[in-house]
Amino acid sequence: MEEARNYLFIICTVLVAAAAAYGILWLSRRFSAKAPKTRAVRTSLNIAAAGGGLGIMHLLGKQTISGFLQPDDSQMVALGLYALSIAGFLRLFIWGRRLLAEREQLKELAYKDSLTGLLNKNGMEHFWNRCKPGEQLAVLYMDLNRFKSINDSLGHHVGDLLLQAVGGSLQQFSLKNRRHLFRVGGDEFVIIAKRCGRKDAERLAVQVMERINGHYLLEQHNLYLSVSIGVTLSHGKVDRVRLLKEADSAMYSAKQLGKGRYAVYRQGGQTQPVQQWVGSSRANEA
């Protein structure tokens, strides 16, 4: 019975050490060390967490350790062992957090476009792999009009600035677990919206044009930019190849009818209706 109680005390002290180490890490992450006042608060809370952990561990384990050591020595040895336990768990947590941080960094490098901050083709592939088979999706394929001529005449640096500006503007359409934004080519972007019907998809296309179409001042260059958007909707089983092909086809149909338009793909290879940007939310059907 005594031995079982000793083992229980040992397990409890290990758990307290882990909790104290986690508390110290959480407090260090919660409070920034930049401001002196914040740094003082963080240090005080860390000391309290470590001291509380040592105190609780000592209360739990003093009976166990005192059975093996002389009373005069047990106090200091016990506190030393407890401190080493907390330090060991703290080191383990730091190592684990570092591994997770490195993993997230590699994931971000693999899945995100470094120029715009949007997801790239790898990110899109990851999205399709996690997508439910029968999920209702709207795919908007977007292309920047005259981007190649801007890039060639003003240089790639200005083109990159323009892409960054467009990427920043598109970020506002991101909706966690509902809308996903991708840069899939030089000046081609894709928005995939979940649980999105045709009316919502068309409304989203108009909102994108309202946001993107317009003048951009980049290094003393006043540039006017418009976009062409192709829209398609999933029907039944999600087929990524078909959806992207249909949206791309609708986008080229919108381009052929004029700049600043969107077109909705319809089964049979047709597109309808086509809407033109005219500087406001008003649009004309063609």
C-alpha positions as a Markdown table, in Angstrom:
| # | Residue | x | y | z |
|---|---|---|---|---|
| 1 | Met | 0.0 | 0.0 | 0.0 |
| 2 | Glu | 2.8 | 2.4 | 0.9 |
| 3 | Glu | 4.6 | 1.6 | -2.4 |
| 4 | Ala | 1.5 | 2.3 | -4.4 |
| 5 | Arg | 1.1 | 5.6 | -2.7 |
| 6 | Asn | 4.7 | 6.5 | -3.4 |
| 7 | Tyr | 4.2 | 5.7 | -7.1 |
| 8 | Leu | 1.1 | 7.9 | -7.1 |
| 9 | Phe | 3.0 | 10.8 | -5.6 |
| 10 | Ile | 5.7 | 10.3 | -8.2 |
| 11 | Ile | 3.2 | 10.4 | -11.1 |
| 12 | Cys | 1.6 | 13.5 | -9.6 |
| 13 | Thr | 4.9 | 15.3 | -9.3 |
| 14 | Val | 5.7 | 14.6 | -12.9 |
| 15 | Leu | 2.3 | 16.0 | -14.0 |
| 16 | Val | 2.9 | 19.1 | -11.9 |
| 17 | Ala | 6.3 | 19.5 | -13.5 |
| 18 | Ala | 4.8 | 19.3 | -17.0 |
| 19 | Ala | 2.0 | 21.7 | -16.0 |
| 20 | Ala | 4.5 | 24.2 | -14.6 |
| 21 | Ala | 6.7 | 24.0 | -17.6 |
| 22 | Tyr | 3.8 | 24.5 | -19.9 |
| 23 | Gly | 2.6 | 27.5 | -17.9 |
| 24 | Ile | 6.0 | 29.1 | -18.1 |
| 25 | Leu | 6.0 | 28.7 | -21.9 |
| 26 | Trp | 2.4 | 29.9 | -22.3 |
| 27 | Leu | 3.1 | 33.0 | -20.2 |
| 28 | Ser | 6.3 | 33.7 | -22.2 |
| 29 | Arg | 4.3 | 33.6 | -25.4 |
| 30 | Arg | 1.4 | 35.5 | -24.0 |
| 31 | Phe | 3.3 | 38.5 | -22.8 |
| 32 | Ser | 5.8 | 40.2 | -25.1 |
| 33 | Ala | 9.2 | 41.2 | -23.7 |
| 34 | Lys | 9.5 | 44.4 | -25.7 |
| 35 | Ala | 7.9 | 46.8 | -23.1 |
| 36 | Pro | 9.7 | 47.0 | -19.7 |
| 37 | Lys | 6.3 | 46.8 | -17.9 |
| 38 | Thr | 5.2 | 43.8 | -19.8 |
| 39 | Arg | 8.6 | 42.1 | -19.3 |
| 40 | Ala | 8.4 | 42.7 | -15.6 |
| 41 | Val | 4.9 | 41.2 | -15.5 |
| 42 | Arg | 6.0 | 38.2 | -17.5 |
| 43 | Thr | 9.0 | 37.6 | -15.3 |
| 44 | Ser | 6.9 | 37.8 | -12.1 |
| 45 | Leu | 4.3 | 35.4 | -13.5 |
| 46 | Asn | 7.0 | 32.9 | -14.6 |
| 47 | Ile | 8.6 | 33.0 | -11.1 |
| 48 | Ala | 5.2 | 32.4 | -9.6 |
| 49 | Ala | 4.5 | 29.5 | -11.9 |
| 50 | Ala | 7.9 | 27.9 | -11.2 |
| 51 | Gly | 7.6 | 28.6 | -7.5 |
| 52 | Gly | 4.1 | 27.2 | -7.3 |
| 53 | Gly | 5.1 | 24.1 | -9.2 |
| 54 | Leu | 8.1 | 23.5 | -6.9 |
| 55 | Gly | 5.9 | 24.0 | -3.8 |
| 56 | Ile | 3.2 | 21.6 | -5.0 |
| 57 | Met | 5.7 | 19.0 | -6.1 |
| 58 | His | 7.5 | 19.2 | -2.7 |
| 59 | Leu | 4.2 | 18.8 | -0.8 |
| 60 | Leu | 3.3 | 15.7 | -2.9 |
| 61 | Gly | 6.7 | 14.1 | -2.9 |
| 62 | Lys | 8.4 | 14.8 | 0.4 |
| 63 | Gln | 7.0 | 11.6 | 2.0 |
| 64 | Thr | 8.5 | 9.6 | -0.9 |
| 65 | Ile | 11.9 | 11.2 | -0.9 |
| 66 | Ser | 12.2 | 11.4 | 2.9 |
| 67 | Gly | 11.9 | 7.6 | 3.0 |
| 68 | Phe | 15.2 | 7.3 | 1.1 |
| 69 | Leu | 17.2 | 10.2 | 2.5 |
| 70 | Gln | 18.1 | 11.6 | 5.9 |
| 71 | Pro | 15.7 | 14.4 | 7.1 |
| 72 | Asp | 18.5 | 17.0 | 7.0 |
| 73 | Asp | 19.3 | 16.3 | 3.4 |
| 74 | Ser | 15.9 | 15.5 | 2.0 |
| 75 | Gln | 14.7 | 19.1 | 1.7 |
| 76 | Met | 17.5 | 20.4 | -0.5 |
| 77 | Val | 17.7 | 17.2 | -2.6 |
| 78 | Ala | 14.0 | 17.2 | -3.1 |
| 79 | Leu | 13.9 | 20.8 | -4.3 |
| 80 | Gly | 16.9 | 20.1 | -6.6 |
| 81 | Leu | 15.1 | 17.1 | -8.1 |
| 82 | Tyr | 11.9 | 19.1 | -8.6 |
| 83 | Ala | 13.8 | 22.0 | -10.2 |
| 84 | Leu | 15.5 | 19.5 | -12.6 |
| 85 | Ser | 12.1 | 18.0 | -13.4 |
| 86 | Ile | 10.6 | 21.3 | -14.4 |
| 87 | Ala | 13.8 | 22.3 | -16.3 |
| 88 | Gly | 13.7 | 18.9 | -18.2 |
| 89 | Phe | 10.0 | 19.3 | -19.2 |
| 90 | Leu | 10.6 | 23.0 | -20.1 |
| 91 | Arg | 13.4 | 21.9 | -22.4 |
| 92 | Leu | 11.2 | 19.2 | -23.9 |
| 93 | Phe | 8.4 | 21.7 | -24.6 |
| 94 | Ile | 10.8 | 24.2 | -26.1 |
| 95 | Trp | 12.2 | 21.5 | -28.4 |
| 96 | Gly | 8.7 | 20.4 | -29.4 |
| 97 | Arg | 7.6 | 23.9 | -30.1 |
| 98 | Arg | 10.6 | 24.5 | -32.2 |
| 99 | Leu | 9.9 | 21.4 | -34.3 |
| 100 | Leu | 6.3 | 22.6 | -34.8 |
| 101 | Ala | 7.4 | 26.1 | -35.7 |
| 102 | Glu | 9.8 | 24.7 | -38.3 |
| 103 | Arg | 7.1 | 22.5 | -39.7 |
| 104 | Glu | 4.7 | 25.4 | -40.0 |
| 105 | Gln | 7.4 | 27.5 | -41.6 |
| 106 | Leu | 8.1 | 24.8 | -44.2 |
| 107 | Lys | 4.4 | 24.3 | -44.8 |
| 108 | Glu | 4.0 | 28.0 | -45.4 |
| 109 | Leu | 6.9 | 28.1 | -47.8 |
| 110 | Ala | 5.5 | 25.1 | -49.7 |
| 111 | Tyr | 1.8 | 26.3 | -49.8 |
| 112 | Lys | 2.0 | 30.1 | -50.0 |
| 113 | Asp | 3.1 | 32.5 | -52.7 |
| 114 | Ser | 6.0 | 34.5 | -51.4 |
| 115 | Leu | 5.0 | 37.6 | -53.5 |
| 116 | Thr | 1.3 | 38.0 | -52.6 |
| 117 | Gly | 0.9 | 35.9 | -49.5 |
| 118 | Leu | -1.9 | 33.9 | -51.1 |
| 119 | Leu | -1.9 | 30.2 | -51.4 |
| 120 | Asn | -0.1 | 28.8 | -54.5 |
| 121 | Lys | -0.7 | 25.7 | -56.6 |
| 122 | Asn | 0.5 | 23.4 | -53.9 |
| 123 | Gly | -1.9 | 25.1 | -51.5 |
| 124 | Met | -4.7 | 24.5 | -54.0 |
| 125 | Glu | -3.7 | 20.8 | -54.4 |
| 126 | His | -3.9 | 20.6 | -50.6 |
| 127 | Phe | -7.3 | 22.2 | -50.6 |
| 128 | Trp | -8.7 | 19.8 | -53.2 |
| 129 | Asn | -7.3 | 16.8 | -51.3 |
| 130 | Arg | -9.2 | 17.9 | -48.2 |
| 131 | Cys | -12.4 | 18.9 | -50.0 |
| 132 | Lys | -15.5 | 16.8 | -49.5 |
| 133 | Pro | -16.6 | 14.8 | -52.5 |
| 134 | Gly | -20.1 | 16.4 | -52.8 |
| 135 | Glu | -19.4 | 19.9 | -51.5 |
| 136 | Gln | -21.1 | 22.8 | -53.2 |
| 137 | Leu | -18.4 | 25.1 | -54.6 |
| 138 | Ala | -18.1 | 28.2 | -56.7 |
| 139 | Val | -14.9 | 28.7 | -58.6 |
| 140 | Leu | -13.9 | 32.2 | -59.8 |
| 141 | Tyr | -10.9 | 32.3 | -62.2 |
| 142 | Met | -9.5 | 35.8 | -62.5 |
| 143 | Asp | -7.0 | 37.3 | -65.0 |
| 144 | Leu | -5.5 | 40.8 | -65.0 |
| 145 | Asn | -6.0 | 42.6 | -68.3 |
| 146 | Arg | -2.9 | 44.2 | -69.9 |
| 147 | Phe | -0.6 | 42.9 | -67.2 |
| 148 | Lys | 1.9 | 41.6 | -69.7 |
| 149 | Ser | 2.2 | 44.9 | -71.4 |
| 150 | Ile | 2.6 | 46.7 | -68.1 |
| 151 | Asn | 5.2 | 44.2 | -67.0 |
| 152 | Asp | 7.1 | 44.5 | -70.3 |
| 153 | Ser | 7.0 | 48.3 | -70.6 |
| 154 | Leu | 7.6 | 49.3 | -67.0 |
| 155 | Gly | 9.6 | 46.3 | -65.7 |
| 156 | His | 9.1 | 43.3 | -63.6 |
| 157 | His | 9.6 | 45.3 | -60.4 |
| 158 | Val | 6.5 | 47.4 | -61.1 |
| 159 | Gly | 4.6 | 44.2 | -62.2 |
| 160 | Asp | 5.5 | 42.7 | -58.9 |
| 161 | Leu | 4.2 | 45.7 | -57.0 |
| 162 | Leu | 1.0 | 45.5 | -58.9 |
| 163 | Leu | 0.6 | 41.8 | -58.1 |
| 164 | Gln | 1.2 | 42.6 | -54.4 |
| 165 | Ala | -1.4 | 45.3 | -54.5 |
| 166 | Val | -3.9 | 43.0 | -56.1 |
| 167 | Gly | -3.1 | 40.2 | -53.6 |
| 168 | Gly | -3.6 | 42.6 | -50.7 |
| 169 | Ser | -6.9 | 43.7 | -52.1 |
| 170 | Leu | -8.1 | 40.1 | -52.5 |
| 171 | Gln | -7.2 | 39.3 | -48.9 |
| 172 | Gln | -10.4 | 41.0 | -47.8 |
| 173 | Phe | -12.4 | 38.3 | -49.6 |
| 174 | Ser | -10.9 | 35.6 | -47.5 |
| 175 | Leu | -13.4 | 34.0 | -45.2 |
| 176 | Lys | -12.1 | 31.2 | -42.9 |
| 177 | Asn | -13.3 | 27.8 | -44.0 |
| 178 | Arg | -15.6 | 29.4 | -46.6 |
| 179 | Arg | -13.4 | 31.2 | -49.2 |
| 180 | His | -9.9 | 30.3 | -50.3 |
| 181 | Leu | -7.7 | 32.5 | -52.4 |
| 182 | Phe | -4.9 | 31.2 | -54.7 |
| 183 | Arg | -2.4 | 32.6 | -57.1 |
| 184 | Val | -2.0 | 30.0 | -59.8 |
| 185 | Gly | 0.0 | 31.8 | -62.4 |
| 186 | Gly | 1.8 | 35.0 | -63.2 |
| 187 | Asp | -1.3 | 37.2 | -63.2 |
| 188 | Glu | -4.0 | 34.5 | -62.7 |
| 189 | Phe | -5.9 | 34.1 | -59.4 |
| 190 | Val | -8.6 | 31.7 | -58.2 |
| 191 | Ile | -11.2 | 32.1 | -55.5 |
| 192 | Ile | -13.0 | 29.0 | -54.4 |
| 193 | Ala | -16.1 | 29.6 | -52.2 |
| 194 | Lys | -17.8 | 26.8 | -50.3 |
| 195 | Arg | -21.6 | 26.6 | -49.9 |
| 196 | Cys | -22.0 | 29.2 | -52.6 |
| 197 | Gly | -24.8 | 29.3 | -55.1 |
| 198 | Arg | -24.9 | 31.1 | -58.4 |
| 199 | Lys | -26.3 | 34.4 | -57.1 |
| 200 | Asp | -23.7 | 34.5 | -54.3 |
| 201 | Ala | -21.0 | 33.7 | -56.8 |
| 202 | Glu | -22.1 | 36.5 | -59.2 |
| 203 | Arg | -22.3 | 38.9 | -56.3 |
| 204 | Leu | -18.8 | 37.9 | -55.3 |
| 205 | Ala | -17.5 | 38.4 | -58.8 |
| 206 | Val | -19.0 | 42.0 | -58.9 |
| 207 | Gln | -17.5 | 42.7 | -55.5 |
| 208 | Val | -14.0 | 41.6 | -56.7 |
| 209 | Met | -14.3 | 43.8 | -59.8 |
| 210 | Glu | -15.4 | 46.8 | -57.6 |
| 211 | Arg | -12.4 | 46.2 | -55.4 |
| 212 | Ile | -9.7 | 45.4 | -58.1 |
| 213 | Asn | -10.7 | 47.5 | -61.1 |
| 214 | Gly | -9.3 | 51.0 | -60.9 |
| 215 | His | -6.2 | 53.1 | -60.7 |
| 216 | Tyr | -3.0 | 52.1 | -59.0 |
| 217 | Leu | -0.2 | 54.6 | -58.1 |
| 218 | Leu | 3.1 | 52.6 | -58.2 |
| 219 | Glu | 6.4 | 54.4 | -58.1 |
| 220 | Gln | 5.0 | 57.5 | -59.8 |
| 221 | His | 3.2 | 55.4 | -62.4 |
| 222 | Asn | -0.6 | 55.8 | -62.5 |
| 223 | Leu | -1.9 | 52.6 | -63.9 |
| 224 | Tyr | -5.4 | 51.5 | -64.6 |
| 225 | Leu | -6.2 | 47.9 | -64.1 |
| 226 | Ser | -9.2 | 45.7 | -64.9 |
| 227 | Val | -9.9 | 42.0 | -64.5 |
| 228 | Ser | -11.8 | 39.4 | -66.3 |
| 229 | Ile | -13.5 | 36.6 | -64.3 |
| 230 | Gly | -14.9 | 33.3 | -65.2 |
| 231 | Val | -17.3 | 31.6 | -62.8 |
| 232 | Thr | -18.5 | 28.0 | -62.6 |
| 233 | Leu | -20.3 | 25.9 | -60.0 |
| 234 | Ser | -19.9 | 22.3 | -58.9 |
| 235 | His | -22.7 | 19.9 | -59.7 |
| 236 | Gly | -22.7 | 16.7 | -57.6 |
| 237 | Lys | -19.3 | 15.2 | -57.3 |
| 238 | Val | -16.5 | 17.7 | -57.1 |
| 239 | Asp | -14.2 | 17.3 | -60.2 |
| 240 | Arg | -11.3 | 19.7 | -59.7 |
| 241 | Val | -10.1 | 19.4 | -63.3 |
| 242 | Arg | -13.5 | 20.1 | -64.8 |
| 243 | Leu | -14.2 | 23.0 | -62.5 |
| 244 | Leu | -10.9 | 24.8 | -63.2 |
| 245 | Lys | -11.3 | 24.1 | -67.0 |
| 246 | Glu | -14.8 | 25.5 | -67.0 |
| 247 | Ala | -13.9 | 28.6 | -65.0 |
| 248 | Asp | -10.9 | 29.2 | -67.2 |
| 249 | Ser | -13.0 | 28.8 | -70.3 |
| 250 | Ala | -15.6 | 31.3 | -68.9 |
| 251 | Met | -12.8 | 33.7 | -68.1 |
| 252 | Tyr | -11.6 | 33.7 | -71.7 |
| 253 | Ser | -15.1 | 34.2 | -72.9 |
| 254 | Ala | -15.4 | 37.3 | -70.7 |
| 255 | Lys | -12.1 | 38.6 | -72.2 |
| 256 | Gln | -13.4 | 38.2 | -75.7 |
| 257 | Leu | -16.4 | 40.3 | -75.0 |
| 258 | Gly | -14.4 | 43.1 | -73.5 |
| 259 | Lys | -12.3 | 44.1 | -70.5 |
| 260 | Gly | -13.8 | 44.2 | -67.0 |
| 261 | Arg | -16.4 | 41.5 | -67.4 |
| 262 | Tyr | -17.3 | 38.3 | -65.8 |
| 263 | Ala | -19.0 | 35.3 | -67.4 |
| 264 | Val | -20.7 | 32.3 | -65.8 |
| 265 | Tyr | -20.1 | 28.9 | -67.3 |
| 266 | Arg | -23.2 | 26.8 | -68.3 |
| 267 | Gln | -23.3 | 23.2 | -69.1 |
| 268 | Gly | -22.8 | 22.6 | -72.8 |
| 269 | Gly | -19.9 | 25.0 | -73.1 |
| 270 | Gln | -21.9 | 28.2 | -73.1 |
| 271 | Thr | -21.5 | 31.2 | -70.8 |
| 272 | Gln | -24.2 | 33.4 | -69.3 |
| 273 | Pro | -24.8 | 36.1 | -68.4 |
| 274 | Val | -22.0 | 38.5 | -69.0 |
| 275 | Gln | -21.7 | 41.5 | -66.9 |
| 276 | Gln | -19.5 | 44.6 | -67.5 |
| 277 | Trp | -17.8 | 46.8 | -65.0 |
| 278 | Val | -18.7 | 50.5 | -65.4 |
| 279 | Gly | -17.3 | 52.1 | -62.3 |
| 280 | Ser | -20.2 | 51.4 | -60.0 |
| 281 | Ser | -22.2 | 48.4 | -58.9 |
| 282 | Arg | -24.5 | 48.9 | -61.9 |
| 283 | Ala | -23.9 | 46.4 | -64.7 |
| 284 | Asn | -25.3 | 45.7 | -68.1 |
| 285 | Glu | -26.1 | 42.3 | -69.4 |
| 286 | Ala | -24.9 | 41.4 | -72.9 |
